[in-house]
Amino acid sequence: MMMKRILLTLAFAAPIWAVGQTSILDARTNYGVGDVVTVTGIVTSDENFGSIRYIQDETAGIALYPGSDWSGWADPQPGDEVTMTAELSEYNGLLEVGPANVTNVEVLSSGNPLPEPLQITPSQMNESLEGQLVYIPGAMFTNGGQIISGNNTYSFSAGGEDGVIYVRTSNELVGQILSAGEVDLYGIVSQFSFDGFGGYQLLPRGLDDVVATSAINLATSVLQDDLTTTSFSLNWLTDVEGDSHVEYGLTPDLGQITSDATLTQDHSITLTELTPGTIYYARVISILGEDSTMSVVRPYATVSESPGWIRAYFVTEVDNSVATIEEAVSLGSATNDTIAAYILSAEHTLDIAVYNTNNTTITDAVNQAAANGVQIRWIAEGQNANLGLSELAASIPVHLRTDGEGSGMHNKFIVGDADYTDKAFVLTGSTNWTTNNLNTDPNNLIIFGDESLAKAYTLEFNEMWGSDGMTPNAANSKFGPDKEINTPERFLIGGSPVELYFSPSDGANQAILESILTTDYDFQFATLSFTRNDLGEAVIEVGSSIFTAVSGAMEDVNTSGSEYDALTAAGIPVYSHQGISGQLHHKYGIVDQSQPGSDPRVITGSHNWSTTAETTNDENTVIVHDARIANLFYQEYMGLLGAMGVGVEAVNGSEVIARLYPNPTSGLLSVEWKGSDAPGDLVLRDMMGRWVDQTPLSTGTTRLDLAHLPAGIYTVSIGTQGLPTRLIVE
């Protein structure tokens, strides 16, 4: 990558340096990657940033990076004056001293005052200030109230400009509530950009760098509940008592207000006389004396009068033997026909945002829809082959994401007839429109017949498109980290609550994590990529209870950062799909499918469980609270494990005497006897070694019904022969 050489504009004058001494400004402007430099300055950050430290002199700031830790050197602390000699390097746009050829780290003095933070606006975070301590007054987070998780960005606005902060896993801010009211932000200007341009972000160094400005502040985000076709409630907490106001309207300009003068910390306002299937914009305000706090303006949806159906389909095997409400459907080679049928059902509009396309059946359907008079818009990722785009009719406008960062525009959704109550639908899931994804790769489709959800997806589409018309506006188009929270989060579809999150703006990773942690009985997951440590820790946490049955399947088990080893080391049964025909391409989790009274839910969409999906790509995630949908996905999960040959084997010495499958089981267990001697009894014991159940086996295959057993982990023995790995009953 080319080293950046630009003229820096600084808020202070450079001193006169002794011969042979290199100022930070000199190092930044006159030396390139691979050159050895010596820099001296005051340390402005600590271990909240991991092993990296930032220093600043009177000319500029820069990052010091010795590698994974400061072994062999004094660990610089804030207020230390330090000198370091090493090669210059560049990591995703950030200029660093180190980690190659570190030959000297010397603390010259300690307890020095830190440089005075320079007051700036969000747009002034650029190369000239990279590495410097700054201050941004009057900021508001666009997703305030959520729990801060590590390795995440959070967008904010200040003075009409937008910016982002980045919080590392090591930062003490992790686990805290993201401020929901106005704050003054302090921190270090940093950069993260795959191409080395843009991507400037503020790095708060800890709790003291996020300072509330009012005597009353929001203590949570605004929660929408009690959704109906003509009303909903907005609820929030403040840190001290105040009154309650909601400003709302059909546009972000608002225009209407409802209030409650009662002083309270627990606020709730119900908006009534609303229109079904409509998106409203609102913000909440609480006032105490001369001080006030308010949320950002967010959209909220009423319940639509659409049919409200939810359908799920799968590309590969399903196991209908575990069906409880409805049998799941494996589409196989008919997946493209199903997508084409939904496309052809549209009568007015189609908005398509799909990562990659090469299927003629689908593009033929799109062309036929256009010939039928349907207005069609298409967004795709610009770094893919997207061979199917060349087959589209010339009248269909196409807009590409072209920045080349991450997987880019990674969505796979269709919005049909969004403004028509009885016709509106959204099709999403994990399936790209490519040969393997449509035929041989384990994938899912989920489709909703709902006007409110369709309008929400249209808002997201318009943000990437850059307009609400038929012609894309590249100058106004926003992808990836540039996007804002502009869609409702909560819906009620056919009586089932549905949550919707778009990445990177909406905090999808936190929503996935929170859903995992609701597990009371069982949790299953199937993922292509699983590299988020916080999600891995959540799975391990719910799997550590003897009362929960947790398991999963993964494709990328050996990639950098994969959670596979950590999960298996913690005793979580995770089955590798690597080396098996077809690529496991799902990104789903299933919570408590075995217990309809425990809020069963499914997490699915385009969002891999990775940091790139959370911070860089355009993704969508739906969380569907519905026992039927949870069981449909569970049928897919059990079919997936069956196709992978997952089971347990009883061995006697080196001889396999029996195979037990599926594992985990929801109640029905098959025991295939392979031994040369007659089988004995199958004995189940709990994890304390206590006898639980005993069943005589026959030669061949015996089917056992274990549905009467509590969910949990059991050990199995057969007669006096062999002890297999543990069996999970869900």
Wavefront OBJ file of the C-alpha trace (Angstrom):
o trace
v 0.000 0.000 0.000
v 1.323 3.433 -0.845
v 2.526 5.490 2.129
v 0.522 8.688 2.606
v 2.510 11.894 2.164
v 0.380 14.950 2.806
v 0.760 18.401 4.285
v -0.542 18.539 7.849
v -2.442 21.537 9.224
v -1.787 21.807 12.963
v -3.242 23.868 15.775
v 0.199 24.637 17.247
v 3.624 25.604 16.028
v 6.463 23.102 15.644
v 9.495 23.519 17.932
v 13.084 23.697 16.779
v 14.472 20.144 16.834
v 18.053 19.166 17.482
v 20.085 17.749 14.624
v 19.341 14.057 14.140
v 16.094 14.151 16.100
v 12.901 13.249 14.225
v 9.636 14.996 15.179
v 6.373 13.114 14.756
v 5.430 15.505 11.956
v 8.731 14.786 10.240
v 8.183 11.033 10.575
v 4.657 11.269 9.166
v 5.496 13.433 6.153
v 9.071 12.690 5.143
v 9.431 8.965 5.776
v 7.724 5.948 4.205
v 6.614 2.476 5.235
v 9.716 0.405 6.010
v 11.833 3.406 7.019
v 13.259 3.393 10.541
v 12.319 6.470 12.577
v 12.787 7.697 16.124
v 9.844 9.545 17.645
v 9.417 11.186 21.040
v 6.197 12.370 22.666
v 3.751 12.194 25.544
v 1.697 8.991 25.816
v -2.031 9.761 25.584
v -3.606 6.269 25.845
v -3.377 3.102 27.939
v -4.303 -0.607 27.815
v -7.895 0.238 26.850
v -6.506 0.083 23.298
v -4.716 -3.235 23.851
v -0.964 -3.086 23.230
v -1.104 -0.022 20.974
v -0.171 3.358 22.502
v -0.606 6.794 21.012
v 1.910 9.576 21.579
v 1.834 13.260 20.699
v 4.366 16.078 20.552
v 3.876 19.722 19.568
v 3.749 18.785 15.893
v 1.497 15.722 15.514
v 0.435 12.368 16.948
v 1.206 8.776 15.975
v 0.559 5.196 17.087
v 3.225 3.002 18.683
v 2.754 -0.723 18.110
v 5.354 -3.157 19.508
v 3.350 -6.260 18.539
v 1.052 -8.288 20.777
v 2.538 -6.830 23.983
v 5.399 -4.752 25.420
v 7.512 -7.767 26.428
v 11.111 -6.690 26.837
v 10.222 -3.001 27.018
v 8.733 -0.685 29.596
v 4.964 -0.490 29.036
v 4.298 3.227 28.366
v 1.485 4.805 30.389
v -0.424 8.080 29.934
v 1.748 11.035 30.908
v 5.004 9.225 30.150
v 7.392 10.955 27.783
v 8.679 8.117 25.643
v 11.108 7.608 22.763
v 10.710 4.676 20.375
v 12.809 3.589 17.411
v 11.279 1.191 14.856
v 10.102 0.835 11.268
v 7.054 2.687 10.055
v 4.150 0.469 9.045
v 0.583 0.970 7.898
v -2.396 -1.111 9.032
v -5.629 -0.454 7.158
v -4.713 3.185 6.762
v -3.334 3.769 10.278
v 0.328 4.854 10.358
v 2.242 3.095 13.148
v 5.760 3.000 14.547
v 6.504 -0.747 14.762
v 6.184 -3.639 15.075
v 9.229 -4.405 12.854
v 12.775 -3.546 13.946
v 11.899 -2.164 17.369
v 15.364 -1.351 18.723
v 14.605 1.111 21.493
v 11.754 2.049 23.820
v 12.775 4.454 26.562
v 10.608 6.240 29.117
v 12.273 9.625 29.600
v 9.946 10.917 32.329
v 6.550 10.259 33.896
v 3.632 12.263 35.245
v 3.672 14.841 32.478
v 0.416 16.672 31.652
v -1.344 15.325 28.579
v -1.697 17.592 25.544
v -4.804 19.771 25.601
v -7.504 18.117 23.438
v -8.123 20.014 20.226
v -11.804 20.899 19.690
v -12.999 19.672 16.304
v -16.151 18.656 14.426
v -16.715 15.097 13.135
v -15.799 16.032 9.559
v -12.403 17.303 10.715
v -11.295 13.798 11.675
v -8.772 13.277 8.875
v -5.142 12.432 8.169
v -3.882 15.734 9.543
v -5.207 14.820 13.011
v -4.588 11.040 12.977
v -3.082 10.029 16.310
v -4.012 13.243 18.124
v -6.129 13.828 21.216
v -9.311 15.733 20.306
v -12.663 16.843 21.734
v -16.083 16.904 20.006
v -18.820 18.756 21.964
v -22.559 18.144 21.781
v -22.576 14.633 20.309
v -25.510 12.207 20.240
v -25.244 8.500 19.475
v -27.717 7.273 16.903
v -28.242 3.973 18.735
v -27.930 5.150 22.325
v -29.115 2.891 25.112
v -27.674 -0.382 23.885
v -24.965 -2.307 25.711
v -21.532 -1.551 24.270
v -19.756 -4.585 22.861
v -16.116 -4.824 21.858
v -14.619 -4.475 18.372
v -17.596 -2.383 17.291
v -18.238 1.052 15.850
v -21.016 3.356 17.047
v -22.246 6.259 14.962
v -22.947 9.717 16.362
v -23.842 13.189 15.164
v -22.648 16.582 16.377
v -23.368 19.996 14.898
v -25.110 18.460 11.921
v -22.126 16.236 11.045
v -21.749 12.480 11.443
v -18.919 10.429 12.875
v -18.145 7.088 14.500
v -16.353 5.878 17.588
v -14.622 2.508 17.757
v -14.471 0.441 20.955
v -11.974 -2.402 21.311
v -12.777 -5.510 23.347
v -10.118 -4.413 25.870
v -11.827 -1.054 26.525
v -13.531 -0.509 29.885
v -16.512 0.870 27.967
v -17.451 -2.704 26.969
v -20.516 -3.779 28.928
v -21.576 -0.199 29.658
v -24.718 1.489 28.285
v -24.069 3.633 25.213
v -25.130 7.158 26.167
v -28.570 8.025 24.860
v -28.434 11.783 25.523
v -26.071 14.581 24.511
v -22.430 14.053 25.459
v -19.036 15.617 24.943
v -16.673 13.123 23.343
v -12.914 12.932 23.897
v -10.464 10.511 22.321
v -7.779 9.795 19.747
v -8.359 10.228 16.011
v -7.627 6.918 14.314
v -8.305 5.235 10.964
v -9.530 1.891 9.697
v -9.940 1.553 5.946
v -9.181 -1.395 3.685
v -7.947 0.868 0.883
v -6.147 3.336 3.162
v -8.496 6.224 2.439
v -11.217 7.550 4.743
v -12.472 5.455 7.634
v -11.521 8.017 10.288
v -12.935 7.304 13.724
v -12.648 8.506 17.289
v -11.222 6.168 19.926
v -12.551 7.006 23.420
v -9.999 5.870 25.975
v -12.546 4.857 28.617
v -15.520 6.007 30.664
v -14.075 9.468 31.294
v -14.035 10.250 27.573
v -17.848 10.175 27.271
v -19.178 13.100 29.358
v -22.902 13.825 29.765
v -23.740 17.527 29.367
v -27.118 17.743 31.162
v -28.392 17.300 34.710
v -30.908 14.813 33.286
v -29.913 12.105 30.823
v -31.438 9.150 29.061
v -30.409 5.948 30.829
v -31.678 3.574 28.119
v -32.576 3.585 24.480
v -36.199 4.121 23.512
v -38.174 0.855 23.437
v -41.274 0.483 21.292
v -43.920 -1.968 22.513
v -47.680 -2.592 22.581
v -47.801 -2.367 18.795
v -51.239 -2.282 17.159
v -52.541 -1.122 13.789
v -53.356 2.349 15.207
v -51.048 2.817 18.212
v -47.797 1.973 19.948
v -45.989 2.968 23.135
v -42.518 4.456 23.526
v -40.713 3.757 26.804
v -37.473 5.075 28.237
v -35.609 5.612 31.512
v -33.777 8.716 32.730
v -31.087 8.917 35.404
v -33.191 11.356 37.472
v -36.872 12.251 37.452
v -38.280 14.401 34.675
v -41.433 14.828 32.633
v -42.258 12.978 29.404
v -42.755 14.226 25.851
v -42.882 12.557 22.438
v -42.593 14.585 19.242
v -43.680 12.607 16.189
v -44.864 12.782 12.599
v -44.775 11.149 9.184
v -41.390 12.684 8.338
v -38.234 13.429 10.357
v -39.539 16.998 10.684
v -42.083 15.583 13.199
v -44.778 18.205 13.870
v -46.995 16.630 16.578
v -46.413 16.254 20.316
v -47.964 14.424 23.259
v -46.837 14.903 26.855
v -47.185 13.811 30.455
v -46.151 16.292 33.185
v -45.713 13.596 35.846
v -42.139 13.527 37.142
v -40.679 10.034 36.839
v -37.587 8.104 35.840
v -39.660 5.416 34.090
v -41.351 7.073 31.120
v -44.064 5.756 28.800
v -46.119 7.587 26.191
v -48.678 5.906 23.938
v -49.300 7.373 20.502
v -52.845 6.773 19.279
v -55.032 7.413 16.215
v -52.236 6.280 13.911
v -52.543 4.686 10.452
v -51.963 0.930 9.913
v -48.845 -0.198 8.056
v -47.210 3.208 8.378
v -43.771 4.395 9.455
v -43.715 7.267 11.931
v -40.723 9.291 13.089
v -40.398 10.234 16.750
v -38.084 11.411 19.481
v -38.586 11.467 23.232
v -37.783 14.384 25.523
v -37.570 14.662 29.305
v -37.210 18.017 31.067
v -36.100 18.828 34.611
v -36.070 22.537 35.379
v -33.826 24.236 32.854
v -32.178 20.979 31.788
v -33.484 18.534 29.226
v -32.478 15.387 27.408
v -33.766 13.985 24.151
v -33.265 10.996 21.931
v -32.365 11.095 18.278
v -35.225 10.933 15.797
v -35.976 7.293 14.977
v -38.592 5.587 12.778
v -41.253 3.286 14.258
v -43.890 1.199 12.460
v -47.506 0.419 13.217
v -48.875 -3.068 12.611
v -50.050 -3.524 9.037
v -53.298 -5.036 7.818
v -51.378 -7.354 5.476
v -51.988 -11.123 5.578
v -49.006 -11.461 7.894
v -47.748 -14.849 6.734
v -44.168 -15.994 7.348
v -42.683 -18.814 5.244
v -39.321 -20.559 5.429
v -37.649 -22.791 2.833
v -34.342 -24.613 2.703
v -32.007 -25.642 -0.111
v -30.748 -28.971 1.262
v -31.961 -31.804 3.509
v -34.536 -31.414 6.274
v -35.586 -33.956 8.899
v -39.382 -33.981 9.099
v -39.304 -36.596 11.874
v -38.758 -33.753 14.369
v -41.625 -31.623 12.997
v -44.059 -30.425 15.671
v -46.355 -28.013 13.816
v -45.568 -28.066 10.105
v -43.159 -30.051 7.953
v -40.204 -28.059 6.619
v -39.649 -27.974 2.856
v -36.364 -28.655 1.092
v -36.462 -26.914 -2.286
v -33.262 -28.359 -3.729
v -32.941 -27.472 -7.413
v -36.333 -25.715 -7.278
v -34.936 -22.889 -5.125
v -34.507 -20.637 -8.159
v -38.053 -21.393 -9.310
v -39.406 -20.383 -5.910
v -37.538 -17.075 -5.956
v -38.712 -16.504 -9.533
v -42.328 -17.162 -8.499
v -42.181 -14.450 -5.838
v -40.619 -12.060 -8.333
v -43.437 -12.744 -10.796
v -46.049 -12.211 -8.058
v -45.156 -8.507 -7.879
v -47.542 -6.230 -9.725
v -46.109 -2.768 -9.080
v -42.556 -2.528 -7.689
v -39.516 -4.698 -6.996
v -36.403 -3.598 -5.132
v -33.627 -6.204 -5.310
v -30.404 -6.099 -3.277
v -28.382 -9.263 -3.896
v -24.662 -9.869 -3.404
v -24.107 -12.067 -6.473
v -26.288 -13.375 -9.310
v -25.720 -15.798 -12.193
v -29.046 -17.646 -12.465
v -30.946 -17.358 -15.734
v -34.279 -18.547 -14.310
v -34.269 -15.671 -11.867
v -33.086 -13.003 -14.315
v -35.666 -14.210 -16.832
v -38.349 -13.722 -14.178
v -37.082 -10.219 -13.455
v -37.167 -9.355 -17.143
v -40.696 -10.748 -17.438
v -41.782 -8.669 -14.433
v -40.331 -5.584 -16.109
v -42.203 -6.443 -19.292
v -45.362 -6.700 -17.178
v -44.890 -3.086 -16.125
v -43.294 -3.649 -12.721
v -40.833 -0.893 -11.744
v -37.577 -2.620 -10.789
v -34.418 -1.343 -9.093
v -31.333 -3.512 -8.441
v -28.339 -3.090 -6.108
v -25.343 -5.471 -6.200
v -21.752 -5.783 -5.022
v -19.325 -4.349 -7.545
v -16.376 -6.675 -6.883
v -18.294 -9.851 -7.834
v -18.678 -11.352 -11.287
v -22.469 -10.875 -11.133
v -22.786 -12.528 -14.553
v -26.562 -12.419 -14.385
v -26.636 -8.629 -14.511
v -25.670 -8.689 -18.183
v -28.888 -10.614 -18.883
v -31.167 -7.906 -17.466
v -33.331 -5.757 -19.694
v -31.756 -2.395 -20.475
v -34.659 -0.629 -18.754
v -33.705 -2.032 -15.330
v -31.358 0.357 -13.470
v -28.492 -1.248 -11.523
v -26.402 0.412 -8.796
v -23.147 -1.158 -7.543
v -21.207 -0.755 -4.324
v -17.668 -0.217 -5.589
v -15.456 0.647 -2.588
v -14.081 -2.922 -2.426
v -14.242 -3.103 1.374
v -15.021 -6.454 2.999
v -17.718 -8.430 1.232
v -19.376 -5.107 0.461
v -23.084 -5.169 -0.383
v -23.710 -8.610 1.085
v -27.544 -8.509 1.357
v -29.803 -11.040 -0.357
v -33.275 -9.493 -0.258
v -36.266 -8.613 -2.426
v -38.973 -6.109 -1.565
v -42.153 -6.504 -3.562
v -45.114 -4.083 -3.808
v -44.125 -2.321 -0.567
v -46.958 0.225 -0.727
v -49.725 -2.311 -1.309
v -51.193 -3.837 1.846
v -52.349 -7.156 0.405
v -49.388 -7.660 -1.958
v -46.347 -6.471 0.003
v -43.630 -9.034 0.736
v -39.979 -9.299 1.741
v -37.779 -12.255 0.763
v -34.452 -12.572 2.560
v -32.170 -15.205 4.101
v -28.672 -16.527 3.398
v -29.023 -17.562 -0.256
v -27.049 -15.861 -3.015
v -28.429 -16.296 -6.520
v -25.528 -18.421 -7.702
v -25.375 -22.014 -8.915
v -23.966 -23.605 -5.761
v -25.966 -21.488 -3.310
v -29.207 -22.305 -5.119
v -28.608 -26.045 -5.489
v -26.021 -27.692 -3.247
v -25.068 -25.331 -0.401
v -27.067 -25.485 2.845
v -29.011 -22.203 2.778
v -32.320 -20.732 3.831
v -34.999 -18.389 2.519
v -37.503 -16.612 4.744
v -40.403 -14.618 3.295
v -42.800 -12.214 5.035
v -46.157 -11.000 3.745
v -46.156 -7.649 5.546
v -46.442 -4.028 4.403
v -44.680 -2.471 7.419
v -41.611 -4.680 7.044
v -41.556 -4.076 3.280
v -41.557 -0.314 3.845
v -38.687 -0.649 6.315
v -36.593 -2.605 3.798
v -37.446 0.048 1.193
v -35.967 2.748 3.439
v -32.730 0.762 3.665
v -32.734 0.197 -0.083
v -33.247 3.933 -0.733
v -30.300 4.789 1.525
v -27.997 2.619 -0.602
v -29.697 3.743 -3.837
v -29.298 7.396 -2.899
v -32.880 8.367 -3.746
v -36.462 7.146 -3.653
v -36.803 7.375 -7.437
v -35.951 5.074 -10.296
v -32.525 6.621 -10.909
v -29.747 5.989 -8.355
v -27.999 9.049 -6.948
v -24.362 8.068 -6.476
v -23.557 11.336 -4.694
v -26.198 10.628 -2.028
v -25.775 6.842 -1.899
v -24.547 5.407 1.414
v -22.982 1.999 1.944
v -21.229 0.339 4.856
v -20.128 2.552 7.765
v -21.543 5.660 6.070
v -25.110 4.487 6.681
v -27.373 5.769 9.443
v -30.083 4.132 11.519
v -33.106 4.897 9.379
v -35.399 1.875 9.762
v -37.831 0.611 12.422
v -36.645 -2.249 14.608
v -39.867 -3.798 15.936
v -42.745 -5.353 14.012
v -45.719 -7.568 14.738
v -46.363 -9.871 11.773
v -49.254 -12.306 11.921
v -49.134 -11.992 15.702
v -45.412 -12.860 15.889
v -42.866 -10.258 17.030
v -40.103 -9.683 14.480
v -36.922 -7.641 14.958
v -35.007 -6.118 12.035
v -31.393 -4.916 11.983
v -29.231 -3.605 9.156
v -25.455 -3.540 9.427
v -23.277 -1.710 10.126
v -25.582 0.947 11.616
v -28.123 -0.898 13.752
v -26.206 -3.002 16.284
v -27.063 -6.386 14.777
v -24.263 -8.196 16.617
v -25.564 -7.007 19.984
v -29.080 -8.134 19.071
v -27.767 -11.584 18.095
v -25.813 -11.791 21.347
v -28.815 -10.800 23.456
v -30.999 -13.404 21.739
v -28.415 -16.136 22.374
v -28.331 -15.191 26.056
v -32.116 -15.639 26.372
v -31.637 -19.407 25.939
v -33.289 -21.369 28.728
v -33.462 -24.861 27.206
v -31.721 -25.329 23.859
v -29.743 -23.434 21.249
v -28.536 -24.580 17.825
v -26.569 -22.645 15.231
v -25.329 -23.192 11.692
v -22.860 -20.688 10.278
v -20.447 -20.222 7.436
v -18.188 -17.892 9.427
v -18.101 -17.555 13.217
v -15.268 -15.284 14.388
v -16.892 -12.935 16.918
v -15.415 -13.607 20.358
v -18.368 -12.063 22.164
v -20.836 -14.324 20.362
v -18.614 -17.331 21.068
v -18.503 -16.409 24.747
v -22.305 -16.092 24.780
v -22.707 -19.577 23.299
v -20.268 -20.978 25.857
v -22.130 -19.199 28.667
v -25.526 -20.662 27.762
v -23.921 -24.052 27.111
v -22.266 -24.149 30.532
v -25.557 -24.908 32.285
v -26.504 -28.547 32.809
v -30.070 -27.522 31.974
v -29.359 -26.342 28.411
v -28.521 -28.316 25.278
v -26.295 -26.347 22.903
v -24.718 -27.457 19.635
v -23.787 -26.115 16.230
v -22.349 -26.701 12.785
v -19.678 -24.572 11.087
v -18.002 -24.392 7.700
v -14.987 -22.177 8.393
v -13.387 -24.014 11.302
v -9.752 -23.282 10.456
v -9.890 -19.642 9.350
v -8.140 -16.924 11.328
v -10.133 -16.045 14.426
v -12.589 -18.944 14.124
v -14.462 -19.685 17.352
v -14.468 -23.415 16.565
v -11.544 -24.346 18.821
v -12.758 -22.206 21.726
v -16.253 -23.681 21.527
v -15.110 -27.291 21.319
v -12.591 -26.731 24.116
v -15.479 -25.507 26.275
v -17.355 -28.738 25.620
v -19.836 -27.355 23.091
v -20.591 -29.981 20.409
v -19.698 -28.161 17.189
v -19.648 -30.195 14.002
v -17.293 -29.274 11.177
v -18.785 -29.140 7.702
v -15.381 -28.628 6.140
v -14.598 -31.234 3.497
v -18.271 -32.174 3.059
v -19.868 -31.561 -0.329
v -21.483 -28.140 -0.589
v -20.573 -25.087 1.476
v -22.530 -24.600 4.695
v -23.671 -21.049 3.954
v -26.283 -20.462 6.693
v -26.045 -17.697 9.277
v -28.747 -18.799 11.718
v -29.359 -19.524 15.371
v -32.374 -21.221 16.973
v -33.373 -20.428 20.561
v -35.566 -22.712 22.709
v -37.351 -24.425 19.831
v -38.287 -27.315 22.133
v -40.254 -25.108 24.535
v -43.093 -23.090 22.929
v -43.644 -21.233 26.205
v -40.058 -19.928 26.321
v -40.241 -17.426 23.437
v -38.696 -19.595 20.677
v -36.945 -17.513 18.048
v -34.806 -17.750 14.930
v -31.922 -15.465 14.009
v -31.240 -15.424 10.277
v -30.350 -13.244 7.320
v -27.181 -12.378 5.428
v -25.071 -11.494 8.491
v -22.140 -13.852 9.163
v -21.089 -13.897 12.806
v -17.993 -11.816 12.098
v -16.649 -8.327 12.756
v -16.608 -7.497 9.046
v -20.337 -8.217 8.853
v -20.915 -5.969 11.861
v -18.717 -3.017 10.909
v -18.147 -2.995 7.136
v -20.633 -4.940 5.023
v -24.214 -4.109 4.126
v -26.198 -6.879 5.848
v -29.685 -7.580 7.142
v -30.707 -9.661 10.157
v -34.199 -10.732 11.189
v -35.066 -12.245 14.559
v -38.405 -14.027 14.372
v -40.183 -14.883 17.630
v -42.338 -17.792 16.474
v -42.447 -21.454 17.598
v -43.428 -22.697 14.127
v -40.534 -20.945 12.390
v -38.132 -22.127 15.106
v -39.180 -25.734 14.549
v -38.896 -25.395 10.762
v -35.298 -24.271 11.160
v -34.720 -27.057 13.682
v -35.878 -29.576 11.075
v -33.287 -28.097 8.729
v -30.635 -28.280 11.448
v -31.334 -31.941 12.143
v -31.373 -32.671 8.412
v -28.033 -30.898 8.104
v -26.495 -32.988 10.901
v -27.913 -36.144 9.381
v -26.381 -35.307 5.995
v -23.078 -34.691 7.767
v -23.238 -38.144 9.338
v -23.360 -36.691 12.815
v -24.091 -39.242 15.500
v -22.260 -41.045 18.292
v -20.529 -44.377 18.042
v -20.162 -47.005 20.761
v -16.834 -48.781 20.505
v -15.383 -51.923 22.024
v -11.655 -51.661 21.624
v -11.199 -50.656 17.993
v -14.550 -52.150 16.886
v -17.512 -49.854 16.308
v -20.404 -51.770 17.858
v -23.215 -49.210 17.418
v -24.049 -45.869 15.859
v -26.558 -43.572 17.572
v -28.150 -40.704 15.651
v -29.145 -37.921 15.507
v -27.101 -36.223 18.173
v -28.448 -33.891 19.507
v -31.896 -35.481 19.488
v -35.226 -33.899 20.297
v -36.579 -37.254 21.444
v -36.347 -39.847 18.661
v -33.054 -41.761 18.691
v -31.942 -44.423 16.215
v -29.471 -47.058 17.427
v -27.859 -49.019 14.599
v -26.244 -52.192 15.983
v -22.943 -53.045 14.280
v -21.483 -55.470 16.800
v -20.866 -59.154 16.075
v -22.383 -60.231 19.405
v -26.033 -59.831 20.378
v -26.760 -56.357 21.750
v -27.557 -55.829 25.381
v -29.496 -53.011 27.003
v -28.857 -49.359 26.211
v -28.380 -47.517 29.513
v -28.556 -43.732 29.900
v -27.000 -41.916 32.836
v -26.962 -38.229 33.672
v -23.781 -36.201 34.070
v -23.662 -37.172 37.763
v -23.500 -40.836 36.747
v -27.021 -41.604 38.002
v -29.139 -44.184 36.138
v -31.855 -42.513 34.042
v -33.250 -45.040 31.563
v -32.689 -48.541 30.205
v -33.974 -50.101 26.956
v -33.262 -53.517 25.359
v -31.813 -53.337 21.851
v -32.412 -55.636 18.906
v -30.081 -56.428 16.028
v -30.334 -53.996 13.136
v -31.725 -50.561 14.012
v -33.791 -49.794 17.097
v -35.821 -46.574 17.304
v -36.135 -45.148 20.809
v -38.470 -42.395 21.993
v -36.633 -40.283 24.586
v -39.122 -37.406 24.554
v -40.012 -38.101 28.192
v -36.483 -37.237 29.310
v -35.574 -33.731 30.492
v -33.365 -31.787 28.106
v -29.742 -32.302 29.020
v -26.520 -34.192 28.467
v -26.366 -37.953 29.031
v -23.793 -40.720 28.728
v -24.625 -43.982 26.973
v -23.473 -47.550 27.514
v -24.601 -50.734 25.730
v -24.520 -53.885 27.817
v -21.013 -54.162 29.159
v -19.486 -52.955 25.920
v -17.928 -49.602 25.340
v -18.853 -46.054 26.316
v -19.508 -43.607 23.453
v -19.321 -39.852 23.533
v -22.115 -38.037 25.260
v -25.654 -37.791 23.928
v -27.612 -34.533 23.994
v -31.385 -34.589 24.474
v -33.093 -31.311 23.593
l 1 2 3 4 5 6 7 8 9 10 11 12 13 14 15 16 17 18 19 20 21 22 23 24 25 26 27 28 29 30 31 32 33 34 35 36 37 38 39 40 41 42 43 44 45 46 47 48 49 50 51 52 53 54 55 56 57 58 59 60 61 62 63 64 65 66 67 68 69 70 71 72 73 74 75 76 77 78 79 80 81 82 83 84 85 86 87 88 89 90 91 92 93 94 95 96 97 98 99 100 101 102 103 104 105 106 107 108 109 110 111 112 113 114 115 116 117 118 119 120 121 122 123 124 125 126 127 128 129 130 131 132 133 134 135 136 137 138 139 140 141 142 143 144 145 146 147 148 149 150 151 152 153 154 155 156 157 158 159 160 161 162 163 164 165 166 167 168 169 170 171 172 173 174 175 176 177 178 179 180 181 182 183 184 185 186 187 188 189 190 191 192 193 194 195 196 197 198 199 200 201 202 203 204 205 206 207 208 209 210 211 212 213 214 215 216 217 218 219 220 221 222 223 224 225 226 227 228 229 230 231 232 233 234 235 236 237 238 239 240 241 242 243 244 245 246 247 248 249 250 251 252 253 254 255 256 257 258 259 260 261 262 263 264 265 266 267 268 269 270 271 272 273 274 275 276 277 278 279 280 281 282 283 284 285 286 287 288 289 290 291 292 293 294 295 296 297 298 299 300 301 302 303 304 305 306 307 308 309 310 311 312 313 314 315 316 317 318 319 320 321 322 323 324 325 326 327 328 329 330 331 332 333 334 335 336 337 338 339 340 341 342 343 344 345 346 347 348 349 350 351 352 353 354 355 356 357 358 359 360 361 362 363 364 365 366 367 368 369 370 371 372 373 374 375 376 377 378 379 380 381 382 383 384 385 386 387 388 389 390 391 392 393 394 395 396 397 398 399 400 401 402 403 404 405 406 407 408 409 410 411 412 413 414 415 416 417 418 419 420 421 422 423 424 425 426 427 428 429 430 431 432 433 434 435 436 437 438 439 440 441 442 443 444 445 446 447 448 449 450 451 452 453 454 455 456 457 458 459 460 461 462 463 464 465 466 467 468 469 470 471 472 473 474 475 476 477 478 479 480 481 482 483 484 485 486 487 488 489 490 491 492 493 494 495 496 497 498 499 500 501 502 503 504 505 506 507 508 509 510 511 512 513 514 515 516 517 518 519 520 521 522 523 524 525 526 527 528 529 530 531 532 533 534 535 536 537 538 539 540 541 542 543 544 545 546 547 548 549 550 551 552 553 554 555 556 557 558 559 560 561 562 563 564 565 566 567 568 569 570 571 572 573 574 575 576 577 578 579 580 581 582 583 584 585 586 587 588 589 590 591 592 593 594 595 596 597 598 599 600 601 602 603 604 605 606 607 608 609 610 611 612 613 614 615 616 617 618 619 620 621 622 623 624 625 626 627 628 629 630 631 632 633 634 635 636 637 638 639 640 641 642 643 644 645 646 647 648 649 650 651 652 653 654 655 656 657 658 659 660 661 662 663 664 665 666 667 668 669 670 671 672 673 674 675 676 677 678 679 680 681 682 683 684 685 686 687 688 689 690 691 692 693 694 695 696 697 698 699 700 701 702 703 704 705 706 707 708 709 710 711 712 713 714 715 716 717 718 719 720 721 722 723 724 725 726 727 728 729 730
